[in-house]
Amino acid sequence: MEAQVVNAQKLEDALLLAMEARQSVFISGPPGVGKSDIVGQVTKKMGRKLVDIRMLLMDPVDFRGIPHLVKGADGSFTTVWSRPSMLPEGEGWTVFLDEINAAAPSLQAVAYQLVLDKKVGEHALHPDTVVIAAGNREVDRAVVSRMPTPLANRFVHLELKPEIGSWVAWAVTHDVEPEIIAFLRMRPELLFQFDPQKGEKAFCTPRSWGNQVNHILKAWKKSGSKDLSLLLSLITGSIGKGAAVEFVAFLDVWKSMPNPTLVLKNPLTADIPDKPSVLYALTGALARIVDETTMGAMVAYGKRIQKKEFTTMMVLDAKARNPKLQETAAYIEWAVENQESLT
């Protein structure tokens, strides 16, 4: 069954609508693109509660529960199955079946009953419950089984494709280091590099940049270490050698850029870098530190940058990080003058 390909923002919007309609969705996509994170974000945004079930780790009996005997009034005994704690009771729940197509056929049969009837055996879910599932694609050479047609037919199928704009919108609001955001703005093709034919253990994904590389860089900066070879080793082990070498080299560019705080103090006279790599670094840093009091200075500096796309990225990244900036006079004036950049 063919899936509709969407980026992260479109997936979030689609999930909001599908969950409001109480429709089950299957999200496919390569590893590390953020399928699970988006389900969590949407569930939280809707004020629902999430049960995250990793199907690959489950067994059919885990859903049925443990049997015990109950003695009736006539002295006869009946087998009753204790309800597993992972099956929620009451309304307002989202049941997320992750790695569903990596599970054994017997478990996929359990999922079929969950999606179709909102129950497993005698354990019924509230009719308000929404079932969302996710898994890797068959072409990714991950451990997957073909989903039975009756189960597949019960899902809305969406395929998540990584895209730099959606990832940056997420990164600026999730404490991702500005060096990473600026680098990937400059080299967006390195956001995701996965070739299932190569069998690499470390490769670029939105998850590896936003998780492993981000936390490694934070810890390295906090330690005050100057050992770039140590940093390179750890980052290579996260995203592969080629991308790691480029990123660590970019950190030297970052150190050589003008002081962003001084730029905001002197927006009309501060130097404008000639090299695109330095300009990516500087505009990324400015978007990170600007606030309501300095928004006018940042916009004034941006007007002096000849390449308009840098100013647009800087202003939009700043607004995504701090939505209050769009209430400032400087942002409103810029938005009126650059309406085509907002569409």
DRENDO-1510 file (C-alpha; in Angstrom, 1 decimal, always signed):
<recs>
REC; n; res; u; v; w
REC; 1; MET; +0.0; +0.0; +0.0 .
REC; 2; GLU; +1.6; +3.3; -1.1 .
REC; 3; ALA; +2.2; +5.9; +1.6 .
REC; 4; GLN; +1.9; +9.6; +1.2 .
REC; 5; VAL; +5.4; +11.2; +1.6 .
REC; 6; VAL; +5.5; +14.2; +4.1 .
REC; 7; ASN; +8.0; +16.2; +5.9 .
REC; 8; ALA; +8.0; +16.6; +9.7 .
REC; 9; GLN; +5.8; +19.6; +9.8 .
REC; 10; LYS; +3.2; +18.1; +7.4 .
REC; 11; LEU; +3.3; +14.9; +9.5 .
REC; 12; GLU; +2.5; +16.8; +12.6 .
REC; 13; ASP; -0.4; +18.6; +11.0 .
REC; 14; ALA; -1.7; +15.3; +9.5 .
REC; 15; LEU; -1.5; +13.5; +12.8 .
REC; 16; LEU; -3.3; +16.3; +14.6 .
REC; 17; LEU; -6.2; +16.0; +12.1 .
REC; 18; ALA; -6.2; +12.2; +12.0 .
REC; 19; MET; -6.2; +11.9; +15.8 .
REC; 20; GLU; -9.0; +14.4; +16.0 .
REC; 21; ALA; -10.9; +12.2; +13.6 .
REC; 22; ARG; -9.9; +9.1; +15.7 .
REC; 23; GLN; -8.2; +7.5; +12.7 .
REC; 24; SER; -5.3; +5.1; +13.0 .
REC; 25; VAL; -2.1; +6.1; +11.2 .
REC; 26; PHE; +1.0; +4.1; +10.2 .
REC; 27; ILE; +4.1; +6.2; +9.9 .
REC; 28; SER; +6.9; +4.6; +7.9 .
REC; 29; GLY; +10.4; +6.0; +7.3 .
REC; 30; PRO; +14.1; +5.3; +7.5 .
REC; 31; PRO; +15.8; +5.0; +10.9 .
REC; 32; GLY; +16.5; +8.1; +12.9 .
REC; 33; VAL; +14.1; +10.6; +11.2 .
REC; 34; GLY; +12.0; +11.3; +14.3 .
REC; 35; LYS; +8.9; +9.2; +13.9 .
REC; 36; SER; +8.5; +8.4; +17.6 .
REC; 37; ASP; +9.3; +12.0; +18.7 .
REC; 38; ILE; +6.6; +13.5; +16.5 .
REC; 39; VAL; +4.0; +11.1; +17.8 .
REC; 40; GLY; +4.9; +12.2; +21.4 .
REC; 41; GLN; +4.8; +15.9; +20.5 .
REC; 42; VAL; +1.4; +15.7; +18.8 .
REC; 43; THR; -0.1; +13.7; +21.7 .
REC; 44; LYS; +1.2; +16.3; +24.2 .
REC; 45; LYS; -0.1; +19.1; +22.0 .
REC; 46; MET; -3.6; +17.5; +22.0 .
REC; 47; GLY; -3.6; +17.1; +25.8 .
REC; 48; ARG; -3.7; +13.3; +25.4 .
REC; 49; LYS; -1.8; +10.7; +27.3 .
REC; 50; LEU; +0.7; +8.4; +25.6 .
REC; 51; VAL; +1.4; +4.7; +26.0 .
REC; 52; ASP; +4.5; +3.8; +24.0 .
REC; 53; ILE; +4.7; +0.0; +23.2 .
REC; 54; ARG; +7.8; -1.3; +21.5 .
REC; 55; MET; +6.3; -4.2; +19.6 .
REC; 56; LEU; +9.6; -5.9; +18.9 .
REC; 57; LEU; +10.1; -6.5; +22.6 .
REC; 58; MET; +6.6; -7.8; +23.2 .
REC; 59; ASP; +5.0; -11.3; +23.2 .
REC; 60; PRO; +1.3; -12.0; +22.5 .
REC; 61; VAL; +0.8; -13.1; +26.1 .
REC; 62; ASP; +2.0; -9.6; +27.3 .
REC; 63; PHE; -1.2; -8.2; +25.8 .
REC; 64; ARG; -3.5; -11.0; +27.0 .
REC; 65; GLY; -2.3; -10.8; +30.6 .
REC; 66; ILE; -1.7; -13.5; +33.2 .
REC; 67; PRO; -4.6; -16.0; +33.8 .
REC; 68; HIS; -6.0; -16.8; +37.2 .
REC; 69; LEU; -8.9; -18.8; +38.5 .
REC; 70; VAL; -12.1; -17.1; +39.9 .
REC; 71; LYS; -14.5; -19.3; +42.0 .
REC; 72; GLY; -18.1; -18.8; +41.1 .
REC; 73; ALA; -21.1; -19.0; +43.5 .
REC; 74; ASP; -21.8; -22.6; +42.3 .
REC; 75; GLY; -18.3; -23.6; +43.2 .
REC; 76; SER; -17.0; -23.8; +39.6 .
REC; 77; PHE; -13.9; -22.0; +38.5 .
REC; 78; THR; -13.5; -19.6; +35.6 .
REC; 79; THR; -10.2; -18.5; +34.0 .
REC; 80; VAL; -9.9; -14.7; +34.0 .
REC; 81; TRP; -7.1; -12.8; +32.4 .
REC; 82; SER; -5.6; -10.0; +34.4 .
REC; 83; ARG; -5.5; -6.7; +32.4 .
REC; 84; PRO; -2.0; -5.7; +31.5 .
REC; 85; SER; -1.0; -2.3; +32.8 .
REC; 86; MET; +0.1; -1.1; +29.4 .
REC; 87; LEU; -3.5; -1.3; +28.1 .
REC; 88; PRO; -4.9; +2.1; +29.3 .
REC; 89; GLU; -8.3; +2.5; +30.8 .
REC; 90; GLY; -10.5; +5.6; +30.4 .
REC; 91; GLU; -10.5; +8.3; +27.6 .
REC; 92; GLY; -7.8; +10.6; +26.3 .
REC; 93; TRP; -5.2; +7.9; +25.5 .
REC; 94; THR; -3.0; +7.4; +22.4 .
REC; 95; VAL; -1.6; +3.9; +22.1 .
REC; 96; PHE; +1.6; +4.0; +20.0 .
REC; 97; LEU; +2.8; +0.7; +18.5 .
REC; 98; ASP; +6.4; +1.4; +17.6 .
REC; 99; GLU; +8.3; -1.0; +15.3 .
REC; 100; ILE; +5.1; -2.8; +14.5 .
REC; 101; ASN; +6.3; -4.2; +11.2 .
REC; 102; ALA; +9.4; -5.7; +13.0 .
REC; 103; ALA; +7.1; -7.8; +15.2 .
REC; 104; ALA; +6.2; -11.4; +14.6 .
REC; 105; PRO; +3.0; -12.2; +12.7 .
REC; 106; SER; +1.3; -13.3; +15.9 .
REC; 107; LEU; +1.9; -9.8; +17.4 .
REC; 108; GLN; +0.7; -8.1; +14.3 .
REC; 109; ALA; -2.5; -10.1; +14.7 .
REC; 110; VAL; -2.8; -8.6; +18.2 .
REC; 111; ALA; -2.3; -5.1; +16.6 .
REC; 112; TYR; -5.1; -5.9; +14.1 .
REC; 113; GLN; -7.6; -6.4; +16.9 .
REC; 114; LEU; -6.4; -3.3; +18.7 .
REC; 115; VAL; -6.9; -1.2; +15.5 .
REC; 116; LEU; -10.1; -2.8; +14.4 .
REC; 117; ASP; -12.0; -3.4; +17.6 .
REC; 118; LYS; -10.1; -1.3; +20.2 .
REC; 119; LYS; -9.6; -4.4; +22.3 .
REC; 120; VAL; -7.4; -7.4; +23.0 .
REC; 121; GLY; -9.2; -10.6; +24.0 .
REC; 122; GLU; -11.6; -9.4; +26.8 .
REC; 123; HIS; -9.7; -6.2; +27.5 .
REC; 124; ALA; -11.4; -3.3; +25.8 .
REC; 125; LEU; -10.0; +0.2; +25.3 .
REC; 126; HIS; -12.1; +3.3; +25.6 .
REC; 127; PRO; -13.7; +4.2; +22.2 .
REC; 128; ASP; -11.9; +7.5; +22.4 .
REC; 129; THR; -8.5; +5.8; +22.2 .
REC; 130; VAL; -6.4; +6.4; +19.1 .
REC; 131; VAL; -3.9; +3.8; +17.8 .
REC; 132; ILE; -0.8; +5.1; +16.0 .
REC; 133; ALA; +1.9; +2.8; +14.7 .
REC; 134; ALA; +5.4; +3.3; +13.1 .
REC; 135; GLY; +8.1; +1.3; +11.6 .
REC; 136; ASN; +11.0; +1.3; +9.1 .
REC; 137; ARG; +10.6; +0.7; +5.4 .
REC; 138; GLU; +11.3; -2.6; +3.8 .
REC; 139; VAL; +13.9; -0.9; +1.5 .
REC; 140; ASP; +15.9; +0.2; +4.6 .
REC; 141; ARG; +17.1; -3.4; +5.1 .
REC; 142; ALA; +15.9; -3.2; +8.7 .
REC; 143; VAL; +14.3; -6.1; +10.5 .
REC; 144; VAL; +10.7; -5.8; +9.0 .
REC; 145; SER; +7.9; -8.1; +8.0 .
REC; 146; ARG; +5.4; -7.3; +5.4 .
REC; 147; MET; +2.3; -6.1; +7.1 .
REC; 148; PRO; -0.8; -8.3; +6.5 .
REC; 149; THR; -3.2; -6.6; +4.0 .
REC; 150; PRO; -6.2; -6.6; +6.5 .
REC; 151; LEU; -4.0; -4.7; +9.0 .
REC; 152; ALA; -2.5; -2.4; +6.5 .
REC; 153; ASN; -6.0; -1.5; +5.2 .
REC; 154; ARG; -6.9; -0.2; +8.7 .
REC; 155; PHE; -4.2; +2.5; +8.7 .
REC; 156; VAL; -3.7; +5.9; +7.0 .
REC; 157; HIS; -0.2; +5.5; +5.6 .
REC; 158; LEU; +2.3; +8.3; +5.8 .
REC; 159; GLU; +6.0; +8.2; +5.0 .
REC; 160; LEU; +8.2; +10.7; +6.9 .
REC; 161; LYS; +11.0; +12.2; +4.8 .
REC; 162; PRO; +13.7; +14.4; +6.5 .
REC; 163; GLU; +13.8; +18.0; +5.4 .
REC; 164; ILE; +16.1; +20.8; +6.7 .
REC; 165; GLY; +13.4; +23.4; +7.2 .
REC; 166; SER; +11.2; +21.3; +9.4 .
REC; 167; TRP; +14.3; +20.0; +11.3 .
REC; 168; VAL; +15.6; +23.6; +12.0 .
REC; 169; ALA; +12.1; +24.7; +13.2 .
REC; 170; TRP; +12.3; +21.8; +15.7 .
REC; 171; ALA; +16.0; +22.4; +16.6 .
REC; 172; VAL; +15.7; +26.1; +17.5 .
REC; 173; THR; +13.0; +25.2; +20.1 .
REC; 174; HIS; +14.8; +22.1; +21.5 .
REC; 175; ASP; +18.1; +23.5; +22.8 .
REC; 176; VAL; +20.2; +22.2; +19.9 .
REC; 177; GLU; +23.6; +24.0; +19.8 .
REC; 178; PRO; +23.7; +26.9; +17.3 .
REC; 179; GLU; +26.8; +25.5; +15.6 .
REC; 180; ILE; +24.9; +22.4; +14.6 .
REC; 181; ILE; +22.0; +24.4; +13.2 .
REC; 182; ALA; +24.3; +26.8; +11.3 .
REC; 183; PHE; +26.3; +24.0; +9.9 .
REC; 184; LEU; +23.3; +22.1; +8.6 .
REC; 185; ARG; +21.9; +25.3; +7.2 .
REC; 186; MET; +25.1; +25.5; +5.1 .
REC; 187; ARG; +25.2; +21.7; +4.3 .
REC; 188; PRO; +21.5; +20.6; +4.4 .
REC; 189; GLU; +22.4; +17.4; +2.4 .
REC; 190; LEU; +24.2; +16.1; +5.5 .
REC; 191; LEU; +21.0; +16.2; +7.7 .
REC; 192; PHE; +20.3; +12.7; +6.4 .
REC; 193; GLN; +22.7; +10.3; +4.7 .
REC; 194; PHE; +21.7; +6.7; +4.9 .
REC; 195; ASP; +22.5; +4.0; +2.3 .
REC; 196; PRO; +21.1; +0.6; +3.4 .
REC; 197; GLN; +23.5; -1.1; +1.0 .
REC; 198; LYS; +26.6; +0.1; +2.8 .
REC; 199; GLY; +25.7; -1.4; +6.2 .
REC; 200; GLU; +27.3; +1.6; +8.1 .
REC; 201; LYS; +26.9; +1.7; +11.8 .
REC; 202; ALA; +27.2; +5.5; +12.1 .
REC; 203; PHE; +25.5; +7.8; +9.6 .
REC; 204; CYS; +23.8; +11.2; +9.5 .
REC; 205; THR; +20.2; +11.3; +10.7 .
REC; 206; PRO; +18.1; +14.1; +12.3 .
REC; 207; ARG; +18.2; +12.0; +15.5 .
REC; 208; SER; +22.0; +11.6; +15.5 .
REC; 209; TRP; +22.5; +15.4; +15.0 .
REC; 210; GLY; +19.9; +16.4; +17.5 .
REC; 211; ASN; +20.7; +13.8; +20.1 .
REC; 212; GLN; +24.2; +12.3; +20.0 .
REC; 213; VAL; +26.2; +15.2; +18.3 .
REC; 214; ASN; +24.3; +17.8; +20.3 .
REC; 215; HIS; +24.9; +16.3; +23.7 .
REC; 216; ILE; +28.6; +15.5; +22.8 .
REC; 217; LEU; +29.2; +19.1; +21.8 .
REC; 218; LYS; +27.5; +20.4; +24.9 .
REC; 219; ALA; +29.6; +18.2; +27.1 .
REC; 220; TRP; +32.8; +19.1; +25.2 .
REC; 221; LYS; +32.2; +22.8; +25.5 .
REC; 222; LYS; +31.3; +22.6; +29.2 .
REC; 223; SER; +34.5; +20.6; +29.9 .
REC; 224; GLY; +36.6; +23.4; +28.4 .
REC; 225; SER; +38.6; +20.8; +26.5 .
REC; 226; LYS; +40.7; +21.9; +23.5 .
REC; 227; ASP; +41.2; +18.4; +22.2 .
REC; 228; LEU; +39.5; +18.4; +18.8 .
REC; 229; SER; +40.8; +14.9; +18.1 .
REC; 230; LEU; +38.7; +13.6; +21.0 .
REC; 231; LEU; +35.6; +15.5; +19.8 .
REC; 232; LEU; +36.2; +14.2; +16.3 .
REC; 233; SER; +36.4; +10.6; +17.4 .
REC; 234; LEU; +33.1; +10.8; +19.3 .
REC; 235; ILE; +31.3; +12.6; +16.5 .
REC; 236; THR; +32.7; +10.3; +13.9 .
REC; 237; GLY; +31.2; +7.4; +15.9 .
REC; 238; SER; +27.8; +9.2; +15.7 .
REC; 239; ILE; +27.5; +10.4; +12.1 .
REC; 240; GLY; +30.4; +8.9; +10.2 .
REC; 241; LYS; +33.9; +10.2; +9.3 .
REC; 242; GLY; +33.1; +12.5; +6.3 .
REC; 243; ALA; +30.4; +14.5; +8.0 .
REC; 244; ALA; +32.3; +14.6; +11.3 .
REC; 245; VAL; +35.4; +16.0; +9.7 .
REC; 246; GLU; +33.4; +18.8; +7.9 .
REC; 247; PHE; +31.6; +19.7; +11.1 .
REC; 248; VAL; +34.6; +19.9; +13.3 .
REC; 249; ALA; +36.3; +22.1; +10.7 .
REC; 250; PHE; +33.3; +24.3; +10.8 .
REC; 251; LEU; +33.8; +24.8; +14.5 .
REC; 252; ASP; +37.0; +26.7; +13.6 .
REC; 253; VAL; +34.9; +28.9; +11.3 .
REC; 254; TRP; +32.5; +29.5; +14.2 .
REC; 255; LYS; +35.4; +30.7; +16.5 .
REC; 256; SER; +36.6; +33.1; +13.8 .
REC; 257; MET; +33.2; +34.9; +13.2 .
REC; 258; PRO; +32.5; +38.4; +14.6 .
REC; 259; ASN; +31.2; +38.5; +18.2 .
REC; 260; PRO; +27.4; +38.3; +17.8 .
REC; 261; THR; +26.8; +40.4; +21.0 .
REC; 262; LEU; +29.0; +43.2; +19.6 .
REC; 263; VAL; +27.1; +43.0; +16.3 .
REC; 264; LEU; +23.8; +43.6; +18.1 .
REC; 265; LYS; +25.4; +46.6; +19.8 .
REC; 266; ASN; +26.7; +48.1; +16.6 .
REC; 267; PRO; +24.4; +46.8; +13.8 .
REC; 268; LEU; +25.1; +49.6; +11.4 .
REC; 269; THR; +28.9; +49.4; +11.5 .
REC; 270; ALA; +29.7; +45.8; +12.4 .
REC; 271; ASP; +31.6; +43.8; +9.8 .
REC; 272; ILE; +29.7; +41.6; +7.4 .
REC; 273; PRO; +31.6; +38.4; +6.6 .
REC; 274; ASP; +32.5; +37.7; +3.0 .
REC; 275; LYS; +32.7; +33.9; +3.4 .
REC; 276; PRO; +29.3; +32.1; +3.2 .
REC; 277; SER; +30.4; +29.6; +5.9 .
REC; 278; VAL; +31.2; +32.5; +8.4 .
REC; 279; LEU; +27.9; +34.2; +7.5 .
REC; 280; TYR; +26.0; +31.0; +8.2 .
REC; 281; ALA; +27.7; +30.8; +11.5 .
REC; 282; LEU; +27.0; +34.4; +12.4 .
REC; 283; THR; +23.4; +34.6; +11.4 .
REC; 284; GLY; +22.8; +31.3; +13.3 .
REC; 285; ALA; +24.4; +32.8; +16.4 .
REC; 286; LEU; +22.4; +36.0; +16.2 .
REC; 287; ALA; +19.1; +34.1; +15.8 .
REC; 288; ARG; +20.0; +32.2; +19.0 .
REC; 289; ILE; +20.7; +35.2; +21.3 .
REC; 290; VAL; +18.3; +37.9; +20.0 .
REC; 291; ASP; +15.5; +39.0; +22.2 .
REC; 292; GLU; +12.7; +41.6; +22.1 .
REC; 293; THR; +15.1; +44.4; +23.0 .
REC; 294; THR; +17.6; +43.6; +20.3 .
REC; 295; MET; +15.3; +42.5; +17.5 .
REC; 296; GLY; +15.5; +45.9; +15.9 .
REC; 297; ALA; +19.3; +45.8; +15.9 .
REC; 298; MET; +19.3; +42.3; +14.3 .
REC; 299; VAL; +16.9; +43.3; +11.6 .
REC; 300; ALA; +19.0; +46.5; +10.9 .
REC; 301; TYR; +22.1; +44.3; +10.6 .
REC; 302; GLY; +20.2; +41.9; +8.3 .
REC; 303; LYS; +19.2; +44.7; +5.9 .
REC; 304; ARG; +22.9; +45.3; +5.3 .
REC; 305; ILE; +23.5; +41.7; +4.2 .
REC; 306; GLN; +23.4; +41.5; +0.4 .
REC; 307; LYS; +22.3; +37.9; +0.2 .
REC; 308; LYS; +18.7; +38.1; +1.3 .
REC; 309; GLU; +18.3; +34.4; +2.1 .
REC; 310; PHE; +20.7; +34.7; +5.1 .
REC; 311; THR; +18.6; +37.5; +6.6 .
REC; 312; THR; +15.4; +35.5; +6.0 .
REC; 313; MET; +16.8; +32.4; +7.7 .
REC; 314; MET; +18.1; +34.4; +10.6 .
REC; 315; VAL; +14.8; +36.2; +11.3 .
REC; 316; LEU; +12.6; +33.1; +10.8 .
REC; 317; ASP; +14.8; +31.0; +13.0 .
REC; 318; ALA; +14.7; +33.7; +15.7 .
REC; 319; LYS; +10.9; +33.8; +15.5 .
REC; 320; ALA; +10.6; +30.0; +15.7 .
REC; 321; ARG; +12.8; +30.0; +18.9 .
REC; 322; ASN; +10.9; +32.9; +20.5 .
REC; 323; PRO; +7.4; +33.6; +19.0 .
REC; 324; LYS; +7.2; +36.8; +21.0 .
REC; 325; LEU; +9.6; +38.4; +18.6 .
REC; 326; GLN; +6.9; +38.6; +16.0 .
REC; 327; GLU; +5.1; +41.1; +18.2 .
REC; 328; THR; +8.0; +43.6; +17.9 .
REC; 329; ALA; +7.8; +46.6; +15.6 .
REC; 330; ALA; +11.1; +45.5; +13.9 .
REC; 331; TYR; +9.7; +42.1; +13.0 .
REC; 332; ILE; +6.3; +43.5; +11.8 .
REC; 333; GLU; +8.1; +46.0; +9.6 .
REC; 334; TRP; +10.4; +43.3; +8.2 .
REC; 335; ALA; +7.4; +41.0; +7.6 .
REC; 336; VAL; +5.5; +43.6; +5.7 .
REC; 337; GLU; +8.6; +44.3; +3.5 .
REC; 338; ASN; +9.3; +40.6; +2.9 .
REC; 339; GLN; +5.8; +39.0; +2.6 .
REC; 340; GLU; +7.0; +36.6; -0.1 .
REC; 341; SER; +9.4; +35.1; +2.4 .
REC; 342; LEU; +6.6; +34.1; +4.7 .
REC; 343; THR; +4.5; +32.2; +2.1 .
</recs>
